[in-house]
Amino acid sequence: MRKRSKPENIAMEWILRQDDPPGFRIEKFPDKGRGVVTTTRRQQGEFLLVYRGETISEEEGERREKDGGSGYRFFFKFKGKTICIDATAETSMLGRLVNHGSKRERNCKMKEVNGHLCLFAISDILEEEELLYDYGLTELPWEKQKMNVKVQEKLKGESNYKRGSDCIRRTVNSCHLQCPERITSTKLRKYLATVSQVRYNLRHCVDL
C-alpha cells in the first residue's frame, strides 16, 4: 500500500510547479467581491493553495503600506526574520483571492512552508464551499458595510424610537406654555439638578 504524502510535502511540490492544483474556482460574492470555492470535497489538514506574490523585506513592505495599503501584503516570520509576500499585482494565482472569514466561518489557515505561505484545511470542506481564513485584521471594508446595514435596519424597525429633544418638545407643546422654545434639554437638566439638590438639603436639614 502506497504511503500517503504529508500535506507539507504536497505543498512543496506545488510551490516548485509555480501553479495551482486543480479543483478550485473563482466566485463573485455580493458583499466582498471575488472569492475562491472548492469544486471537490476537502479533508481536514489537506493542502489547498499557495499564497503567491513578490517576496520582499519587512521594511519594503511597510514602505509600500504607507504609500497605499492594498490588502494583499502578508507579513510573517521566517528563520527569525520578518518578511512580506506582496500579492498586490493581479495574477492568475488563486491564493491571493481567498477571503477572510469570521471565527465560525473559517475552514482553512495560513502556514509557512520553507519560506512560502500555504493554505491548509482546518476542517472538512464541502464541494462548492468557499475557502475562508483569518486575515488577522479587526476591521475590513465589507464587515463594516454589513454592520452599518444591520444598524440601519434595526433603527428602521424601531418605530417607537424618538430623540430626547423630540420628547421634550412634544411634552412642552402639550402644556400650552407661553414660550415653549425656551425649554431646552440643557435648561431642563440644570433645573432638575437644582430641584434635586434643594430636596436633598431639605431632607437633611441643611441651612440654605
NUBADREN-761508 format. One record per atom (N, C-alpha, C): residue in one letter; x, y, z. Coordinates in steps of 0.2 Angstrom, whole numbers, padded with zeros to 4 digits, always signed. Example, Ala and Ser with C-alpha at 12.3 -4.5 7.8 and 13.67 -1.06 7.14 Angstrom:
a+0066-0028+0039;a+0062-0022+0039;a+0066-0016+0039;s+0064-0011+0035;s+0068-0005+0036;s+0064+0000+0039;
% end
This chain:
m+0004-0006+0000;m+0000+0000+0000;m+0004+0006+0000;r+0003+0011-0005;r+0007+0017-0005;r+0006+0022+0001;k+0011+0024+0004;k+0011+0028+0009;k+0008+0035+0007;r+0004+0038+0010;r+0001+0045+0008;r+0006+0050+0010;s+0007+0055+0005;s+0012+0060+0006;s+0009+0065+0012;k+0014+0068+0015;k+0012+0073+0020;k+0009+0080+0017;p+0005+0083+0019;p+0002+0089+0016;p+0007+0094+0015;e+0012+0095+0019;e+0018+0100+0018;e+0022+0098+0012;n+0023+0091+0011;n+0027+0089+0005;n+0023+0090-0001;i+0016+0089-0001;i+0012+0091-0007;i+0012+0098-0008;a+0012+0102-0003;a+0013+0109-0004;a+0019+0111-0007;m+0025+0108-0005;m+0031+0110-0008;m+0031+0108-0016;e+0028+0103-0018;e+0028+0101-0025;e+0024+0106-0029;w+0019+0109-0026;w+0015+0114-0030;w+0019+0121-0030;i+0023+0122-0024;i+0027+0128-0024;i+0032+0128-0030;l+0035+0122-0031;l+0040+0121-0036;l+0037+0122-0043;r+0031+0120-0044;r+0027+0120-0050;r+0025+0127-0052;q+0025+0131-0048;q+0023+0138-0049;q+0016+0138-0052;d+0011+0134-0050;d+0005+0133-0052;d+0000+0131-0047;d-0007+0132-0048;d-0012+0130-0043;d-0014+0123-0044;p-0016+0119-0039;p-0019+0112-0040;p-0026+0113-0043;p-0028+0108-0046;p-0035+0108-0049;p-0040+0108-0043;g-0046+0109-0045;g-0052+0109-0041;g-0054+0115-0037;f-0052+0121-0040;f-0054+0127-0037;f-0057+0132-0042;r-0061+0136-0040;r-0065+0141-0045;r-0066+0148-0041;i-0065+0153-0045;i-0066+0160-0043;i-0074+0161-0043;e-0076+0164-0038;e-0084+0165-0037;e-0084+0173-0035;k-0090+0176-0037;k-0091+0183-0035;k-0096+0183-0030;f-0095+0187-0024;f-0099+0187-0019;f-0102+0195-0018;p-0108+0196-0016;p-0111+0202-0016;p-0107+0207-0011;d-0105+0205-0005;d-0103+0209+0000;d-0095+0210-0001;k-0092+0206-0004;k-0084+0206-0004;k-0081+0205-0010;g-0084+0204-0016;g-0081+0203-0022;g-0079+0196-0024;r-0073+0195-0026;r-0071+0189-0028;r-0069+0184-0022;g-0070+0178-0023;g-0068+0173-0018;g-0066+0167-0021;v-0064+0162-0018;v-0062+0155-0020;v-0066+0150-0017;v-0069+0145-0021;v-0073+0140-0019;v-0070+0133-0021;t-0070+0128-0018;t-0068+0121-0020;t-0073+0118-0024;t-0071+0114-0029;t-0076+0111-0033;t-0076+0103-0031;t-0072+0101-0026;t-0072+0094-0023;t-0072+0095-0016;r-0073+0089-0013;r-0073+0089-0005;r-0066+0089-0003;r-0064+0092+0003;r-0058+0093+0005;r-0058+0090+0012;q-0052+0087+0014;q-0052+0084+0021;q-0048+0088+0026;q-0049+0088+0032;q-0045+0092+0037;q-0038+0090+0036;g-0034+0096+0036;g-0027+0095+0036;g-0024+0095+0029;e-0028+0095+0024;e-0026+0094+0017;e-0023+0101+0014;f-0018+0101+0010;f-0015+0107+0007;f-0020+0109+0002;l-0021+0116+0002;l-0026+0119-0003;l-0022+0123-0008;l-0020+0129-0006;l-0017+0133-0011;l-0010+0137-0009;v-0006+0139-0013;v-0001+0143-0011;v-0002+0151-0012;y+0000+0155-0007;y-0001+0162-0007;y+0005+0165-0011;r+0004+0166-0017;r+0010+0168-0021;r+0010+0176-0022;g+0016+0178-0022;g+0017+0185-0023;g+0024+0187-0023;e+0026+0193-0023;e+0033+0195-0023;e+0036+0195-0016;t+0041+0192-0015;t+0044+0191-0008;t+0049+0197-0007;i+0047+0201-0002;i+0051+0207+0000;i+0052+0208+0007;s+0057+0213+0009;s+0059+0213+0016;s+0053+0217+0020;e+0053+0216+0026;e+0048+0220+0031;e+0048+0227+0030;e+0054+0230+0029;e+0055+0237+0028;e+0052+0239+0021;e+0053+0236+0016;e+0050+0237+0010;e+0042+0236+0010;g+0040+0231+0013;g+0033+0230+0014;g+0029+0236+0018;e+0033+0238+0023;e+0030+0244+0027;e+0030+0250+0023;r+0035+0251+0019;r+0035+0257+0015;r+0029+0257+0010;r+0028+0251+0007;r+0023+0251+0002;r+0016+0252+0005;e+0015+0249+0011;e+0009+0250+0015;e+0008+0258+0016;k+0013+0261+0018;k+0012+0268+0019;k+0010+0272+0013;d+0013+0270+0007;d+0011+0273+0001;d+0004+0271-0001;g+0001+0266+0001;g-0005+0264+0000;g-0007+0256+0001;g-0011+0255+0006;g-0012+0248+0008;g-0016+0245+0003;s-0015+0239+0001;s-0018+0235-0004;s-0022+0229-0002;g-0021+0227+0004;g-0025+0221+0007;g-0022+0215+0005;y-0016+0215+0001;y-0013+0209-0002;y-0006+0208+0001;r-0004+0211+0006;r+0003+0210+0009;r+0002+0206+0015;f+0006+0201+0015;f+0006+0197+0021;f+0013+0196+0024;f+0013+0199+0031;f+0019+0199+0034;f+0020+0192+0039;f+0025+0189+0039;f+0026+0183+0043;f+0034+0182+0045;k+0035+0178+0050;k+0041+0176+0052;k+0044+0170+0049;f+0051+0171+0047;f+0054+0165+0044;f+0061+0165+0046;k+0063+0160+0049;k+0070+0160+0052;k+0072+0166+0056;g+0067+0168+0060;g+0069+0173+0065;g+0068+0180+0062;k+0066+0181+0056;k+0066+0187+0052;k+0059+0188+0049;t+0057+0194+0049;t+0050+0196+0046;t+0051+0197+0039;i+0047+0194+0035;i+0047+0195+0028;i+0040+0196+0026;c+0039+0199+0019;c+0032+0200+0017;c+0031+0197+0010;i+0025+0194+0009;i+0023+0192+0002;i+0018+0197+0000;d+0020+0201-0005;d+0016+0206-0008;d+0012+0203-0015;a+0006+0202-0014;a+0002+0199-0019;a-0003+0204-0022;t-0001+0210-0022;t-0005+0216-0025;t-0006+0215-0032;a-0001+0213-0036;a-0001+0213-0043;a-0006+0207-0045;e-0010+0209-0050;e-0015+0204-0052;e-0012+0199-0056;t-0013+0192-0054;t-0011+0186-0057;t-0016+0181-0058;s-0015+0175-0061;s-0020+0170-0062;s-0020+0166-0056;m-0015+0167-0051;m-0015+0163-0045;m-0021+0164-0040;l-0024+0159-0037;l-0030+0159-0033;l-0029+0161-0026;g-0023+0159-0023;g-0022+0160-0016;g-0023+0167-0014;r-0022+0172-0018;r-0022+0179-0016;r-0030+0181-0016;l-0034+0177-0018;l-0041+0179-0019;l-0045+0176-0013;v-0042+0172-0009;v-0046+0168-0003;v-0048+0174+0002;n-0054+0174+0004;n-0057+0179+0008;n-0056+0177+0016;h-0057+0183+0019;h-0057+0182+0027;h-0063+0179+0029;g-0063+0176+0034;g-0069+0173+0037;g-0070+0174+0045;s-0076+0174+0048;s-0076+0175+0055;s-0074+0169+0058;k-0074+0169+0065;k-0072+0163+0068;k-0076+0156+0067;r-0082+0157+0066;r-0087+0152+0064;r-0086+0149+0057;e-0084+0154+0053;e-0084+0153+0045;e-0078+0149+0043;r-0072+0151+0047;r-0065+0149+0044;r-0065+0141+0043;n-0062+0139+0037;n-0061+0132+0036;n-0054+0130+0034;c-0050+0136+0034;c-0043+0134+0032;c-0038+0139+0036;k-0032+0138+0036;k-0027+0143+0039;k-0021+0143+0035;m-0017+0149+0036;m-0011+0150+0033;m-0005+0147+0037;k-0001+0144+0033;k+0005+0141+0037;k+0011+0142+0032;e+0017+0143+0036;e+0023+0144+0032;e+0026+0138+0031;v+0028+0137+0024;v+0032+0131+0022;v+0038+0132+0018;n+0044+0132+0022;n+0050+0133+0019;n+0050+0140+0016;g+0048+0145+0019;g+0048+0152+0017;g+0042+0154+0012;h+0038+0150+0011;h+0032+0151+0007;h+0025+0151+0011;l+0020+0154+0009;l+0014+0154+0013;l+0009+0149+0009;c+0006+0145+0013;c+0001+0140+0010;c-0005+0139+0014;l-0010+0138+0011;l-0017+0137+0015;l-0018+0129+0016;f-0020+0128+0022;f-0022+0121+0023;f-0029+0121+0027;a-0033+0115+0025;a-0039+0115+0028;a-0039+0113+0035;i-0043+0117+0039;i-0043+0115+0047;i-0050+0111+0048;s-0054+0110+0043;s-0060+0106+0044;s-0061+0103+0037;d-0066+0098+0037;d-0068+0095+0031;d-0072+0101+0027;i-0071+0101+0021;i-0074+0107+0017;i-0078+0103+0011;l-0084+0106+0011;l-0089+0103+0006;l-0088+0105-0001;e-0090+0102-0006;e-0090+0104-0013;e-0094+0110-0014;e-0091+0115-0017;e-0094+0122-0019;e-0094+0126-0012;e-0090+0125-0007;e-0090+0129-0001;e-0084+0134-0002;e-0085+0140+0000;e-0080+0145-0001;e-0074+0144+0004;l-0068+0145+0002;l-0062+0145+0007;l-0062+0151+0011;l-0061+0151+0017;l-0061+0157+0022;l-0055+0156+0027;y-0051+0161+0028;y-0046+0160+0034;y-0046+0167+0037;d-0042+0167+0043;d-0041+0173+0047;d-0036+0177+0044;y-0038+0183+0042;y-0033+0188+0040;y-0029+0191+0046;g-0031+0191+0052;g-0028+0194+0057;g-0029+0201+0058;l-0035+0203+0055;l-0037+0210+0055;l-0044+0211+0058;t-0044+0217+0062;t-0051+0218+0065;t-0056+0222+0061;e-0053+0226+0057;e-0058+0230+0053;e-0057+0229+0045;l-0062+0226+0042;l-0062+0225+0035;l-0068+0229+0032;p-0067+0231+0026;p-0072+0236+0022;p-0079+0232+0022;w-0079+0226+0020;w-0086+0223+0019;w-0089+0221+0026;e-0085+0220+0031;e-0088+0219+0038;e-0091+0225+0041;k-0087+0231+0039;k-0090+0237+0041;k-0097+0239+0038;q-0097+0237+0031;q-0103+0238+0027;q-0109+0234+0030;k-0108+0228+0032;k-0113+0223+0034;k-0115+0226+0041;m-0111+0229+0045;m-0113+0231+0052;m-0117+0237+0051;n-0115+0242+0046;n-0119+0248+0045;n-0126+0246+0043;v-0127+0241+0038;v-0133+0239+0036;v-0137+0237+0041;k-0134+0233+0046;k-0138+0230+0052;k-0141+0235+0056;v-0136+0240+0058;v-0138+0246+0062;v-0144+0250+0059;q-0144+0251+0052;q-0149+0255+0049;q-0155+0251+0049;e-0155+0244+0048;e-0161+0240+0048;e-0164+0240+0055;k-0160+0240+0060;k-0163+0240+0067;k-0166+0246+0069;l-0163+0252+0066;l-0166+0259+0068;l-0173+0259+0064;k-0173+0257+0058;k-0179+0257+0054;k-0185+0253+0057;g-0183+0248+0060;g-0188+0243+0063;g-0191+0246+0070;e-0187+0251+0073;e-0189+0253+0079;e-0193+0260+0078;s-0200+0258+0077;s-0204+0264+0075;s-0206+0268+0081;n-0205+0266+0087;n-0206+0270+0093;n-0200+0274+0095;y-0194+0273+0091;y-0188+0277+0093;y-0189+0285+0092;k-0187+0288+0098;k-0188+0296+0097;k-0182+0299+0101;r-0180+0304+0098;r-0174+0308+0101;r-0177+0312+0107;g-0172+0313+0112;g-0174+0316+0118;g-0177+0323+0117;s-0174+0327+0113;s-0177+0333+0111;s-0184+0333+0108;d-0185+0328+0104;d-0192+0327+0102;d-0197+0326+0107;c-0195+0322+0112;c-0200+0321+0118;c-0201+0327+0122;i-0196+0331+0123;i-0197+0337+0127;i-0201+0342+0123;r-0200+0342+0117;r-0204+0347+0113;r-0211+0345+0113;r-0213+0339+0112;r-0220+0337+0112;r-0223+0338+0119;t-0220+0337+0124;t-0222+0337+0131;t-0224+0345+0132;v-0219+0349+0131;v-0219+0356+0132;v-0225+0359+0128;n-0226+0357+0122;n-0232+0360+0117;n-0238+0357+0120;s-0239+0351+0123;s-0245+0349+0126;s-0247+0353+0132;c-0242+0356+0135;c-0244+0360+0141;c-0246+0367+0140;h-0246+0369+0133;h-0248+0376+0131;h-0244+0382+0135;l-0238+0381+0135;l-0234+0386+0139;l-0233+0393+0134;q-0232+0398+0137;q-0231+0404+0133;q-0225+0405+0129;c-0219+0402+0131;c-0213+0402+0127;c-0210+0395+0127;p-0213+0391+0124;p-0211+0384+0124;p-0204+0383+0121;e-0202+0388+0116;e-0195+0387+0113;e-0189+0388+0118;r-0191+0391+0124;r-0186+0392+0129;r-0184+0386+0133;i-0188+0381+0133;i-0187+0375+0136;i-0183+0370+0132;t-0177+0370+0134;t-0172+0365+0131;t-0170+0360+0135;s-0167+0355+0132;s-0164+0349+0136;s-0159+0351+0141;t-0155+0356+0139;t-0149+0358+0144;t-0152+0362+0150;k-0157+0367+0148;k-0160+0370+0154;k-0164+0365+0158;l-0167+0361+0155;l-0171+0356+0159;l-0167+0352+0164;r-0161+0350+0161;r-0156+0346+0166;r-0154+0350+0172;k-0152+0356+0170;k-0150+0361+0176;k-0155+0362+0181;y-0162+0363+0178;y-0167+0364+0183;y-0168+0358+0187;l-0168+0352+0184;l-0169+0346+0188;l-0164+0345+0193;a-0157+0346+0191;a-0152+0346+0196;a-0153+0350+0202;t-0155+0356+0201;t-0156+0361+0206;t-0162+0359+0211;v-0167+0357+0208;v-0173+0354+0212;v-0170+0348+0216;s-0167+0344+0213;s-0164+0338+0217;s-0160+0340+0223;q-0155+0345+0222;q-0151+0347+0227;q-0155+0350+0233;v-0160+0354+0231;v-0164+0358+0236;v-0168+0352+0240;r-0171+0347+0237;r-0174+0342+0240;r-0169+0338+0245;y-0163+0337+0243;y-0158+0334+0247;y-0157+0338+0253;n-0156+0344+0252;n-0154+0349+0258;n-0160+0349+0263;l-0166+0350+0261;l-0172+0350+0265;l-0172+0343+0269;r-0171+0338+0265;r-0172+0331+0269;r-0167+0330+0274;h-0161+0333+0274;h-0156+0333+0278;h-0155+0339+0283;c-0160+0343+0283;c-0160+0349+0287;c-0154+0353+0286;v-0152+0354+0280;v-0146+0359+0279;v-0148+0366+0278;d-0144+0371+0282;d-0146+0378+0281;d-0144+0380+0274;l-0149+0383+0270;l-0148+0386+0264;l-0145+0393+0264;
% end
